[in-house]
Amino acid sequence: MSACRDPRRRVARVCSQGGSPLAAGMVALAALGLTACGTGGTSGGSADTKFVQGTGGVSTVAKEDRKSAPSLSGKTLEGKQLDVDNYRGKIVVLNIWGSWCSPCRAEAPNLVKVAERTKKQGVEFIGINTRDTNEHNAQKFEKEYEVPYPSLYDPIGKLMLRFPKGSLNPQAIPTTIILDRDGRIAVRALTPLSEEALDKALKPLIAEK
């Protein structure tokens, strides 16, 4: 059986058990249209987004057309407080992942290598772990892949729902969103990323002044 299951079926099962906070969060995620372990390739934007969709589900936005990312803060998997706004002045790579997601496992080594290689160039990586109902599995994932950067713990997807509908919002797991030095959304990838693809997305942002 695949580790990636249809979230709508999960929502239906949870809802039948009562109106718990988890059920409410899963219903909200279903309304957003987020798909588990998606392969990418959908645009999900509007005429105001002004992004350019490239191959493989990777979209980019010209510097003059970028919109600010929503406020993203909370506790990490290690229980520490983290606020993405504190990373202004850095390029921030936000990777949305789950320990249960096979494509997330496939791309994890690539993210780790690029994170280590680009840190001196002013690039910071932050994970957003979602749909892991306890921290243990996610922490095990981080240890297994020697992930050097923190991840916000977002089990029912509240942080993802802060992205306005019709913007370059997350629509699959994994999704990678890259913010420029001013905290604006510059790139969104609705697909697992190779080292080459991630380097290609970061190169022009690193060169920006």
PyMOL commands that place a pseudoatom at each C-alpha (Angstrom):
pseudoatom trace, name=CA, resn=MET, resi=1, chain=A, elem=C, hetatm=0, pos=[0.000, 0.000, 0.000]
pseudoatom trace, name=CA, resn=SER, resi=2, chain=A, elem=C, hetatm=0, pos=[1.289, 3.426, -0.883]
pseudoatom trace, name=CA, resn=ALA, resi=3, chain=A, elem=C, hetatm=0, pos=[2.261, 5.788, 1.932]
pseudoatom trace, name=CA, resn=CYS, resi=4, chain=A, elem=C, hetatm=0, pos=[0.468, 8.573, 0.087]
pseudoatom trace, name=CA, resn=ARG, resi=5, chain=A, elem=C, hetatm=0, pos=[-3.283, 8.422, 0.538]
pseudoatom trace, name=CA, resn=ASP, resi=6, chain=A, elem=C, hetatm=0, pos=[-6.150, 10.547, -0.694]
pseudoatom trace, name=CA, resn=PRO, resi=7, chain=A, elem=C, hetatm=0, pos=[-6.651, 13.242, 1.983]
pseudoatom trace, name=CA, resn=ARG, resi=8, chain=A, elem=C, hetatm=0, pos=[-10.354, 13.493, 1.169]
pseudoatom trace, name=CA, resn=ARG, resi=9, chain=A, elem=C, hetatm=0, pos=[-10.880, 9.925, 2.328]
pseudoatom trace, name=CA, resn=ARG, resi=10, chain=A, elem=C, hetatm=0, pos=[-9.047, 10.734, 5.542]
pseudoatom trace, name=CA, resn=VAL, resi=11, chain=A, elem=C, hetatm=0, pos=[-11.256, 13.776, 6.019]
pseudoatom trace, name=CA, resn=ALA, resi=12, chain=A, elem=C, hetatm=0, pos=[-14.369, 11.676, 5.607]
pseudoatom trace, name=CA, resn=ARG, resi=13, chain=A, elem=C, hetatm=0, pos=[-13.215, 9.162, 8.199]
pseudoatom trace, name=CA, resn=VAL, resi=14, chain=A, elem=C, hetatm=0, pos=[-12.212, 11.834, 10.700]
pseudoatom trace, name=CA, resn=CYS, resi=15, chain=A, elem=C, hetatm=0, pos=[-15.435, 13.786, 10.253]
pseudoatom trace, name=CA, resn=SER, resi=16, chain=A, elem=C, hetatm=0, pos=[-17.507, 10.701, 10.943]
pseudoatom trace, name=CA, resn=GLN, resi=17, chain=A, elem=C, hetatm=0, pos=[-15.900, 10.513, 14.376]
pseudoatom trace, name=CA, resn=GLY, resi=18, chain=A, elem=C, hetatm=0, pos=[-16.951, 13.967, 15.508]
pseudoatom trace, name=CA, resn=GLY, resi=19, chain=A, elem=C, hetatm=0, pos=[-15.963, 17.599, 15.274]
pseudoatom trace, name=CA, resn=SER, resi=20, chain=A, elem=C, hetatm=0, pos=[-12.436, 17.471, 16.648]
pseudoatom trace, name=CA, resn=PRO, resi=21, chain=A, elem=C, hetatm=0, pos=[-9.818, 20.181, 15.897]
pseudoatom trace, name=CA, resn=LEU, resi=22, chain=A, elem=C, hetatm=0, pos=[-8.030, 17.675, 13.693]
pseudoatom trace, name=CA, resn=ALA, resi=23, chain=A, elem=C, hetatm=0, pos=[-11.219, 17.110, 11.701]
pseudoatom trace, name=CA, resn=ALA, resi=24, chain=A, elem=C, hetatm=0, pos=[-11.708, 20.831, 11.267]
pseudoatom trace, name=CA, resn=GLY, resi=25, chain=A, elem=C, hetatm=0, pos=[-8.145, 21.211, 10.037]
pseudoatom trace, name=CA, resn=MET, resi=26, chain=A, elem=C, hetatm=0, pos=[-8.443, 18.371, 7.580]
pseudoatom trace, name=CA, resn=VAL, resi=27, chain=A, elem=C, hetatm=0, pos=[-11.715, 19.730, 6.217]
pseudoatom trace, name=CA, resn=ALA, resi=28, chain=A, elem=C, hetatm=0, pos=[-10.017, 23.095, 5.728]
pseudoatom trace, name=CA, resn=LEU, resi=29, chain=A, elem=C, hetatm=0, pos=[-7.154, 21.433, 3.887]
pseudoatom trace, name=CA, resn=ALA, resi=30, chain=A, elem=C, hetatm=0, pos=[-9.571, 19.636, 1.615]
pseudoatom trace, name=CA, resn=ALA, resi=31, chain=A, elem=C, hetatm=0, pos=[-11.278, 22.940, 0.857]
pseudoatom trace, name=CA, resn=LEU, resi=32, chain=A, elem=C, hetatm=0, pos=[-7.896, 24.403, -0.068]
pseudoatom trace, name=CA, resn=GLY, resi=33, chain=A, elem=C, hetatm=0, pos=[-7.445, 21.608, -2.591]
pseudoatom trace, name=CA, resn=LEU, resi=34, chain=A, elem=C, hetatm=0, pos=[-4.173, 20.338, -1.122]
pseudoatom trace, name=CA, resn=THR, resi=35, chain=A, elem=C, hetatm=0, pos=[-3.243, 16.908, -2.441]
pseudoatom trace, name=CA, resn=ALA, resi=36, chain=A, elem=C, hetatm=0, pos=[-1.087, 14.386, -0.668]
pseudoatom trace, name=CA, resn=CYS, resi=37, chain=A, elem=C, hetatm=0, pos=[2.190, 13.581, -2.401]
pseudoatom trace, name=CA, resn=GLY, resi=38, chain=A, elem=C, hetatm=0, pos=[1.135, 15.410, -5.548]
pseudoatom trace, name=CA, resn=THR, resi=39, chain=A, elem=C, hetatm=0, pos=[3.224, 15.353, -8.662]
pseudoatom trace, name=CA, resn=GLY, resi=40, chain=A, elem=C, hetatm=0, pos=[2.792, 19.031, -9.391]
pseudoatom trace, name=CA, resn=GLY, resi=41, chain=A, elem=C, hetatm=0, pos=[2.030, 20.678, -12.675]
pseudoatom trace, name=CA, resn=THR, resi=42, chain=A, elem=C, hetatm=0, pos=[-1.071, 22.709, -11.815]
pseudoatom trace, name=CA, resn=SER, resi=43, chain=A, elem=C, hetatm=0, pos=[-0.929, 26.472, -11.924]
pseudoatom trace, name=CA, resn=GLY, resi=44, chain=A, elem=C, hetatm=0, pos=[-3.271, 27.428, -9.086]
pseudoatom trace, name=CA, resn=GLY, resi=45, chain=A, elem=C, hetatm=0, pos=[-2.753, 31.121, -9.638]
pseudoatom trace, name=CA, resn=SER, resi=46, chain=A, elem=C, hetatm=0, pos=[-4.789, 34.064, -10.830]
pseudoatom trace, name=CA, resn=ALA, resi=47, chain=A, elem=C, hetatm=0, pos=[-4.339, 36.969, -13.195]
pseudoatom trace, name=CA, resn=ASP, resi=48, chain=A, elem=C, hetatm=0, pos=[-2.956, 38.967, -10.268]
pseudoatom trace, name=CA, resn=THR, resi=49, chain=A, elem=C, hetatm=0, pos=[-0.293, 36.404, -9.415]
pseudoatom trace, name=CA, resn=LYS, resi=50, chain=A, elem=C, hetatm=0, pos=[1.776, 37.120, -12.542]
pseudoatom trace, name=CA, resn=PHE, resi=51, chain=A, elem=C, hetatm=0, pos=[3.871, 34.007, -12.231]
pseudoatom trace, name=CA, resn=VAL, resi=52, chain=A, elem=C, hetatm=0, pos=[5.545, 32.155, -15.064]
pseudoatom trace, name=CA, resn=GLN, resi=53, chain=A, elem=C, hetatm=0, pos=[5.007, 28.420, -14.920]
pseudoatom trace, name=CA, resn=GLY, resi=54, chain=A, elem=C, hetatm=0, pos=[8.008, 26.449, -16.031]
pseudoatom trace, name=CA, resn=THR, resi=55, chain=A, elem=C, hetatm=0, pos=[8.417, 22.729, -16.538]
pseudoatom trace, name=CA, resn=GLY, resi=56, chain=A, elem=C, hetatm=0, pos=[7.900, 20.195, -13.786]
pseudoatom trace, name=CA, resn=GLY, resi=57, chain=A, elem=C, hetatm=0, pos=[5.465, 22.235, -11.748]
pseudoatom trace, name=CA, resn=VAL, resi=58, chain=A, elem=C, hetatm=0, pos=[7.975, 25.020, -10.909]
pseudoatom trace, name=CA, resn=SER, resi=59, chain=A, elem=C, hetatm=0, pos=[6.598, 28.577, -11.111]
pseudoatom trace, name=CA, resn=THR, resi=60, chain=A, elem=C, hetatm=0, pos=[8.564, 31.828, -10.815]
pseudoatom trace, name=CA, resn=VAL, resi=61, chain=A, elem=C, hetatm=0, pos=[7.581, 35.453, -10.288]
pseudoatom trace, name=CA, resn=ALA, resi=62, chain=A, elem=C, hetatm=0, pos=[9.393, 38.522, -11.629]
pseudoatom trace, name=CA, resn=LYS, resi=63, chain=A, elem=C, hetatm=0, pos=[10.878, 40.710, -8.907]
pseudoatom trace, name=CA, resn=GLU, resi=64, chain=A, elem=C, hetatm=0, pos=[8.479, 43.600, -9.529]
pseudoatom trace, name=CA, resn=ASP, resi=65, chain=A, elem=C, hetatm=0, pos=[5.409, 41.340, -9.331]
pseudoatom trace, name=CA, resn=ARG, resi=66, chain=A, elem=C, hetatm=0, pos=[6.108, 39.407, -6.143]
pseudoatom trace, name=CA, resn=LYS, resi=67, chain=A, elem=C, hetatm=0, pos=[3.685, 39.381, -3.222]
pseudoatom trace, name=CA, resn=SER, resi=68, chain=A, elem=C, hetatm=0, pos=[4.590, 39.151, 0.450]
pseudoatom trace, name=CA, resn=ALA, resi=69, chain=A, elem=C, hetatm=0, pos=[4.349, 35.755, 2.088]
pseudoatom trace, name=CA, resn=PRO, resi=70, chain=A, elem=C, hetatm=0, pos=[1.935, 35.428, 5.011]
pseudoatom trace, name=CA, resn=SER, resi=71, chain=A, elem=C, hetatm=0, pos=[3.222, 35.506, 8.563]
pseudoatom trace, name=CA, resn=LEU, resi=72, chain=A, elem=C, hetatm=0, pos=[4.478, 32.032, 9.460]
pseudoatom trace, name=CA, resn=SER, resi=73, chain=A, elem=C, hetatm=0, pos=[5.422, 31.273, 13.032]
pseudoatom trace, name=CA, resn=GLY, resi=74, chain=A, elem=C, hetatm=0, pos=[5.044, 28.591, 15.659]
pseudoatom trace, name=CA, resn=LYS, resi=75, chain=A, elem=C, hetatm=0, pos=[6.955, 25.855, 17.425]
pseudoatom trace, name=CA, resn=THR, resi=76, chain=A, elem=C, hetatm=0, pos=[9.488, 23.630, 15.725]
pseudoatom trace, name=CA, resn=LEU, resi=77, chain=A, elem=C, hetatm=0, pos=[9.642, 19.853, 16.025]
pseudoatom trace, name=CA, resn=GLU, resi=78, chain=A, elem=C, hetatm=0, pos=[12.103, 20.443, 18.853]
pseudoatom trace, name=CA, resn=GLY, resi=79, chain=A, elem=C, hetatm=0, pos=[9.669, 22.719, 20.683]
pseudoatom trace, name=CA, resn=LYS, resi=80, chain=A, elem=C, hetatm=0, pos=[11.476, 25.995, 19.955]
pseudoatom trace, name=CA, resn=GLN, resi=81, chain=A, elem=C, hetatm=0, pos=[9.695, 29.140, 18.795]
pseudoatom trace, name=CA, resn=LEU, resi=82, chain=A, elem=C, hetatm=0, pos=[10.397, 30.170, 15.186]
pseudoatom trace, name=CA, resn=ASP, resi=83, chain=A, elem=C, hetatm=0, pos=[9.170, 33.154, 13.177]
pseudoatom trace, name=CA, resn=VAL, resi=84, chain=A, elem=C, hetatm=0, pos=[9.960, 33.246, 9.450]
pseudoatom trace, name=CA, resn=ASP, resi=85, chain=A, elem=C, hetatm=0, pos=[9.751, 37.060, 9.524]
pseudoatom trace, name=CA, resn=ASN, resi=86, chain=A, elem=C, hetatm=0, pos=[12.988, 37.051, 11.531]
pseudoatom trace, name=CA, resn=TYR, resi=87, chain=A, elem=C, hetatm=0, pos=[14.786, 35.750, 8.436]
pseudoatom trace, name=CA, resn=ARG, resi=88, chain=A, elem=C, hetatm=0, pos=[14.250, 38.933, 6.412]
pseudoatom trace, name=CA, resn=GLY, resi=89, chain=A, elem=C, hetatm=0, pos=[17.430, 39.802, 4.540]
pseudoatom trace, name=CA, resn=LYS, resi=90, chain=A, elem=C, hetatm=0, pos=[17.956, 36.115, 3.765]
pseudoatom trace, name=CA, resn=ILE, resi=91, chain=A, elem=C, hetatm=0, pos=[16.616, 33.989, 0.934]
pseudoatom trace, name=CA, resn=VAL, resi=92, chain=A, elem=C, hetatm=0, pos=[14.299, 31.479, 2.599]
pseudoatom trace, name=CA, resn=VAL, resi=93, chain=A, elem=C, hetatm=0, pos=[13.467, 28.049, 1.209]
pseudoatom trace, name=CA, resn=LEU, resi=94, chain=A, elem=C, hetatm=0, pos=[10.242, 26.717, 2.753]
pseudoatom trace, name=CA, resn=ASN, resi=95, chain=A, elem=C, hetatm=0, pos=[9.774, 22.994, 2.229]
pseudoatom trace, name=CA, resn=ILE, resi=96, chain=A, elem=C, hetatm=0, pos=[6.412, 21.476, 3.156]
pseudoatom trace, name=CA, resn=TRP, resi=97, chain=A, elem=C, hetatm=0, pos=[6.792, 17.799, 3.950]
pseudoatom trace, name=CA, resn=GLY, resi=98, chain=A, elem=C, hetatm=0, pos=[5.529, 14.788, 5.875]
pseudoatom trace, name=CA, resn=SER, resi=99, chain=A, elem=C, hetatm=0, pos=[7.412, 11.758, 7.121]
pseudoatom trace, name=CA, resn=TRP, resi=100, chain=A, elem=C, hetatm=0, pos=[4.725, 9.535, 5.534]
pseudoatom trace, name=CA, resn=CYS, resi=101, chain=A, elem=C, hetatm=0, pos=[5.286, 10.966, 2.040]
pseudoatom trace, name=CA, resn=SER, resi=102, chain=A, elem=C, hetatm=0, pos=[7.507, 8.956, -0.318]
pseudoatom trace, name=CA, resn=PRO, resi=103, chain=A, elem=C, hetatm=0, pos=[8.388, 11.916, -2.613]
pseudoatom trace, name=CA, resn=CYS, resi=104, chain=A, elem=C, hetatm=0, pos=[9.428, 13.872, 0.493]
pseudoatom trace, name=CA, resn=ARG, resi=105, chain=A, elem=C, hetatm=0, pos=[11.878, 11.105, 1.307]
pseudoatom trace, name=CA, resn=ALA, resi=106, chain=A, elem=C, hetatm=0, pos=[13.164, 11.120, -2.256]
pseudoatom trace, name=CA, resn=GLU, resi=107, chain=A, elem=C, hetatm=0, pos=[13.956, 14.840, -2.228]
pseudoatom trace, name=CA, resn=ALA, resi=108, chain=A, elem=C, hetatm=0, pos=[15.246, 15.119, 1.371]
pseudoatom trace, name=CA, resn=PRO, resi=109, chain=A, elem=C, hetatm=0, pos=[18.925, 14.356, 0.549]
pseudoatom trace, name=CA, resn=ASN, resi=110, chain=A, elem=C, hetatm=0, pos=[18.854, 16.975, -2.224]
pseudoatom trace, name=CA, resn=LEU, resi=111, chain=A, elem=C, hetatm=0, pos=[17.477, 19.649, 0.100]
pseudoatom trace, name=CA, resn=VAL, resi=112, chain=A, elem=C, hetatm=0, pos=[20.076, 18.836, 2.744]
pseudoatom trace, name=CA, resn=LYS, resi=113, chain=A, elem=C, hetatm=0, pos=[22.971, 19.091, 0.282]
pseudoatom trace, name=CA, resn=VAL, resi=114, chain=A, elem=C, hetatm=0, pos=[21.806, 22.412, -1.182]
pseudoatom trace, name=CA, resn=ALA, resi=115, chain=A, elem=C, hetatm=0, pos=[21.057, 23.836, 2.263]
pseudoatom trace, name=CA, resn=GLU, resi=116, chain=A, elem=C, hetatm=0, pos=[24.585, 23.115, 3.430]
pseudoatom trace, name=CA, resn=ARG, resi=117, chain=A, elem=C, hetatm=0, pos=[26.145, 24.403, 0.216]
pseudoatom trace, name=CA, resn=THR, resi=118, chain=A, elem=C, hetatm=0, pos=[24.224, 27.697, 0.011]
pseudoatom trace, name=CA, resn=LYS, resi=119, chain=A, elem=C, hetatm=0, pos=[24.110, 28.782, 3.660]
pseudoatom trace, name=CA, resn=LYS, resi=120, chain=A, elem=C, hetatm=0, pos=[27.189, 30.984, 3.209]
pseudoatom trace, name=CA, resn=GLN, resi=121, chain=A, elem=C, hetatm=0, pos=[25.414, 32.655, 0.292]
pseudoatom trace, name=CA, resn=GLY, resi=122, chain=A, elem=C, hetatm=0, pos=[22.623, 33.903, 2.526]
pseudoatom trace, name=CA, resn=VAL, resi=123, chain=A, elem=C, hetatm=0, pos=[20.137, 31.071, 1.964]
pseudoatom trace, name=CA, resn=GLU, resi=124, chain=A, elem=C, hetatm=0, pos=[18.202, 29.615, 4.895]
pseudoatom trace, name=CA, resn=PHE, resi=125, chain=A, elem=C, hetatm=0, pos=[16.017, 26.516, 4.786]
pseudoatom trace, name=CA, resn=ILE, resi=126, chain=A, elem=C, hetatm=0, pos=[12.943, 26.003, 6.955]
pseudoatom trace, name=CA, resn=GLY, resi=127, chain=A, elem=C, hetatm=0, pos=[10.677, 22.984, 6.848]
pseudoatom trace, name=CA, resn=ILE, resi=128, chain=A, elem=C, hetatm=0, pos=[6.954, 22.901, 7.536]
pseudoatom trace, name=CA, resn=ASN, resi=129, chain=A, elem=C, hetatm=0, pos=[6.043, 19.412, 8.722]
pseudoatom trace, name=CA, resn=THR, resi=130, chain=A, elem=C, hetatm=0, pos=[2.384, 18.545, 8.201]
pseudoatom trace, name=CA, resn=ARG, resi=131, chain=A, elem=C, hetatm=0, pos=[-0.026, 15.646, 8.782]
pseudoatom trace, name=CA, resn=ASP, resi=132, chain=A, elem=C, hetatm=0, pos=[2.321, 13.892, 11.178]
pseudoatom trace, name=CA, resn=THR, resi=133, chain=A, elem=C, hetatm=0, pos=[0.032, 13.337, 14.164]
pseudoatom trace, name=CA, resn=ASN, resi=134, chain=A, elem=C, hetatm=0, pos=[2.968, 13.203, 16.571]
pseudoatom trace, name=CA, resn=GLU, resi=135, chain=A, elem=C, hetatm=0, pos=[6.435, 14.647, 16.483]
pseudoatom trace, name=CA, resn=HIS, resi=136, chain=A, elem=C, hetatm=0, pos=[8.213, 11.305, 16.859]
pseudoatom trace, name=CA, resn=ASN, resi=137, chain=A, elem=C, hetatm=0, pos=[7.894, 10.175, 13.234]
pseudoatom trace, name=CA, resn=ALA, resi=138, chain=A, elem=C, hetatm=0, pos=[8.932, 13.590, 11.946]
pseudoatom trace, name=CA, resn=GLN, resi=139, chain=A, elem=C, hetatm=0, pos=[11.916, 13.740, 14.297]
pseudoatom trace, name=CA, resn=LYS, resi=140, chain=A, elem=C, hetatm=0, pos=[12.940, 10.272, 13.148]
pseudoatom trace, name=CA, resn=PHE, resi=141, chain=A, elem=C, hetatm=0, pos=[12.765, 11.501, 9.544]
pseudoatom trace, name=CA, resn=GLU, resi=142, chain=A, elem=C, hetatm=0, pos=[15.024, 14.469, 10.362]
pseudoatom trace, name=CA, resn=LYS, resi=143, chain=A, elem=C, hetatm=0, pos=[17.535, 12.217, 12.093]
pseudoatom trace, name=CA, resn=GLU, resi=144, chain=A, elem=C, hetatm=0, pos=[17.536, 9.665, 9.281]
pseudoatom trace, name=CA, resn=TYR, resi=145, chain=A, elem=C, hetatm=0, pos=[18.311, 12.293, 6.628]
pseudoatom trace, name=CA, resn=GLU, resi=146, chain=A, elem=C, hetatm=0, pos=[20.504, 14.448, 8.884]
pseudoatom trace, name=CA, resn=VAL, resi=147, chain=A, elem=C, hetatm=0, pos=[18.387, 17.533, 8.218]
pseudoatom trace, name=CA, resn=PRO, resi=148, chain=A, elem=C, hetatm=0, pos=[20.404, 20.545, 9.462]
pseudoatom trace, name=CA, resn=TYR, resi=149, chain=A, elem=C, hetatm=0, pos=[17.583, 23.104, 9.457]
pseudoatom trace, name=CA, resn=PRO, resi=150, chain=A, elem=C, hetatm=0, pos=[14.470, 23.491, 11.658]
pseudoatom trace, name=CA, resn=SER, resi=151, chain=A, elem=C, hetatm=0, pos=[10.913, 22.576, 10.757]
pseudoatom trace, name=CA, resn=LEU, resi=152, chain=A, elem=C, hetatm=0, pos=[7.748, 24.180, 12.038]
pseudoatom trace, name=CA, resn=TYR, resi=153, chain=A, elem=C, hetatm=0, pos=[5.316, 21.563, 13.321]
pseudoatom trace, name=CA, resn=ASP, resi=154, chain=A, elem=C, hetatm=0, pos=[1.976, 22.046, 11.562]
pseudoatom trace, name=CA, resn=PRO, resi=155, chain=A, elem=C, hetatm=0, pos=[0.041, 18.767, 11.937]
pseudoatom trace, name=CA, resn=ILE, resi=156, chain=A, elem=C, hetatm=0, pos=[-3.322, 19.998, 10.591]
pseudoatom trace, name=CA, resn=GLY, resi=157, chain=A, elem=C, hetatm=0, pos=[-2.030, 22.466, 8.006]
pseudoatom trace, name=CA, resn=LYS, resi=158, chain=A, elem=C, hetatm=0, pos=[-2.934, 25.773, 9.651]
pseudoatom trace, name=CA, resn=LEU, resi=159, chain=A, elem=C, hetatm=0, pos=[0.190, 27.506, 8.344]
pseudoatom trace, name=CA, resn=MET, resi=160, chain=A, elem=C, hetatm=0, pos=[-0.503, 26.462, 4.763]
pseudoatom trace, name=CA, resn=LEU, resi=161, chain=A, elem=C, hetatm=0, pos=[-3.992, 27.910, 4.985]
pseudoatom trace, name=CA, resn=ARG, resi=162, chain=A, elem=C, hetatm=0, pos=[-2.470, 31.339, 5.628]
pseudoatom trace, name=CA, resn=PHE, resi=163, chain=A, elem=C, hetatm=0, pos=[-1.467, 31.552, 1.967]
pseudoatom trace, name=CA, resn=PRO, resi=164, chain=A, elem=C, hetatm=0, pos=[-4.300, 33.338, 0.126]
pseudoatom trace, name=CA, resn=LYS, resi=165, chain=A, elem=C, hetatm=0, pos=[-6.309, 31.223, -2.287]
pseudoatom trace, name=CA, resn=GLY, resi=166, chain=A, elem=C, hetatm=0, pos=[-5.326, 32.071, -5.853]
pseudoatom trace, name=CA, resn=SER, resi=167, chain=A, elem=C, hetatm=0, pos=[-1.786, 33.012, -4.857]
pseudoatom trace, name=CA, resn=LEU, resi=168, chain=A, elem=C, hetatm=0, pos=[1.283, 30.805, -5.209]
pseudoatom trace, name=CA, resn=ASN, resi=169, chain=A, elem=C, hetatm=0, pos=[-0.019, 28.752, -2.295]
pseudoatom trace, name=CA, resn=PRO, resi=170, chain=A, elem=C, hetatm=0, pos=[0.963, 25.171, -1.448]
pseudoatom trace, name=CA, resn=GLN, resi=171, chain=A, elem=C, hetatm=0, pos=[-1.200, 22.666, -3.322]
pseudoatom trace, name=CA, resn=ALA, resi=172, chain=A, elem=C, hetatm=0, pos=[0.678, 19.408, -2.892]
pseudoatom trace, name=CA, resn=ILE, resi=173, chain=A, elem=C, hetatm=0, pos=[3.036, 17.641, -0.548]
pseudoatom trace, name=CA, resn=PRO, resi=174, chain=A, elem=C, hetatm=0, pos=[5.875, 18.165, -1.028]
pseudoatom trace, name=CA, resn=THR, resi=175, chain=A, elem=C, hetatm=0, pos=[5.772, 21.813, -2.026]
pseudoatom trace, name=CA, resn=THR, resi=176, chain=A, elem=C, hetatm=0, pos=[8.765, 24.140, -1.926]
pseudoatom trace, name=CA, resn=ILE, resi=177, chain=A, elem=C, hetatm=0, pos=[8.288, 27.900, -1.764]
pseudoatom trace, name=CA, resn=ILE, resi=178, chain=A, elem=C, hetatm=0, pos=[11.244, 30.265, -2.019]
pseudoatom trace, name=CA, resn=LEU, resi=179, chain=A, elem=C, hetatm=0, pos=[11.077, 33.761, -0.541]
pseudoatom trace, name=CA, resn=ASP, resi=180, chain=A, elem=C, hetatm=0, pos=[13.370, 36.554, -1.657]
pseudoatom trace, name=CA, resn=ARG, resi=181, chain=A, elem=C, hetatm=0, pos=[15.319, 38.723, 0.779]
pseudoatom trace, name=CA, resn=ASP, resi=182, chain=A, elem=C, hetatm=0, pos=[12.262, 40.936, 1.301]
pseudoatom trace, name=CA, resn=GLY, resi=183, chain=A, elem=C, hetatm=0, pos=[10.055, 38.029, 2.334]
pseudoatom trace, name=CA, resn=ARG, resi=184, chain=A, elem=C, hetatm=0, pos=[8.168, 37.891, -0.974]
pseudoatom trace, name=CA, resn=ILE, resi=185, chain=A, elem=C, hetatm=0, pos=[7.212, 34.719, -2.835]
pseudoatom trace, name=CA, resn=ALA, resi=186, chain=A, elem=C, hetatm=0, pos=[9.568, 34.260, -5.769]
pseudoatom trace, name=CA, resn=VAL, resi=187, chain=A, elem=C, hetatm=0, pos=[9.323, 30.547, -6.600]
pseudoatom trace, name=CA, resn=ARG, resi=188, chain=A, elem=C, hetatm=0, pos=[6.907, 27.683, -5.965]
pseudoatom trace, name=CA, resn=ALA, resi=189, chain=A, elem=C, hetatm=0, pos=[7.589, 24.055, -6.830]
pseudoatom trace, name=CA, resn=LEU, resi=190, chain=A, elem=C, hetatm=0, pos=[4.725, 21.551, -6.700]
pseudoatom trace, name=CA, resn=THR, resi=191, chain=A, elem=C, hetatm=0, pos=[7.071, 18.634, -7.195]
pseudoatom trace, name=CA, resn=PRO, resi=192, chain=A, elem=C, hetatm=0, pos=[10.018, 16.913, -5.486]
pseudoatom trace, name=CA, resn=LEU, resi=193, chain=A, elem=C, hetatm=0, pos=[13.179, 18.819, -6.348]
pseudoatom trace, name=CA, resn=SER, resi=194, chain=A, elem=C, hetatm=0, pos=[16.543, 17.583, -7.541]
pseudoatom trace, name=CA, resn=GLU, resi=195, chain=A, elem=C, hetatm=0, pos=[19.737, 19.377, -6.561]
pseudoatom trace, name=CA, resn=GLU, resi=196, chain=A, elem=C, hetatm=0, pos=[19.933, 20.758, -10.085]
pseudoatom trace, name=CA, resn=ALA, resi=197, chain=A, elem=C, hetatm=0, pos=[16.394, 22.117, -10.052]
pseudoatom trace, name=CA, resn=LEU, resi=198, chain=A, elem=C, hetatm=0, pos=[16.840, 23.737, -6.653]
pseudoatom trace, name=CA, resn=ASP, resi=199, chain=A, elem=C, hetatm=0, pos=[20.160, 25.301, -7.642]
pseudoatom trace, name=CA, resn=LYS, resi=200, chain=A, elem=C, hetatm=0, pos=[18.541, 26.635, -10.816]
pseudoatom trace, name=CA, resn=ALA, resi=201, chain=A, elem=C, hetatm=0, pos=[15.740, 28.257, -8.800]
pseudoatom trace, name=CA, resn=LEU, resi=202, chain=A, elem=C, hetatm=0, pos=[18.100, 29.776, -6.247]
pseudoatom trace, name=CA, resn=LYS, resi=203, chain=A, elem=C, hetatm=0, pos=[20.806, 31.095, -8.581]
pseudoatom trace, name=CA, resn=PRO, resi=204, chain=A, elem=C, hetatm=0, pos=[18.960, 34.218, -9.841]
pseudoatom trace, name=CA, resn=LEU, resi=205, chain=A, elem=C, hetatm=0, pos=[17.735, 35.065, -6.329]
pseudoatom trace, name=CA, resn=ILE, resi=206, chain=A, elem=C, hetatm=0, pos=[21.241, 34.837, -4.912]
pseudoatom trace, name=CA, resn=ALA, resi=207, chain=A, elem=C, hetatm=0, pos=[22.422, 37.173, -7.678]
pseudoatom trace, name=CA, resn=GLU, resi=208, chain=A, elem=C, hetatm=0, pos=[19.735, 39.791, -6.901]
pseudoatom trace, name=CA, resn=LYS, resi=209, chain=A, elem=C, hetatm=0, pos=[20.818, 42.957, -5.132]
for i in range(1, 209): cmd.bond("trace and resi %d" % i, "trace and resi %d" % (i + 1))
show_as sticks, trace
zoom trace
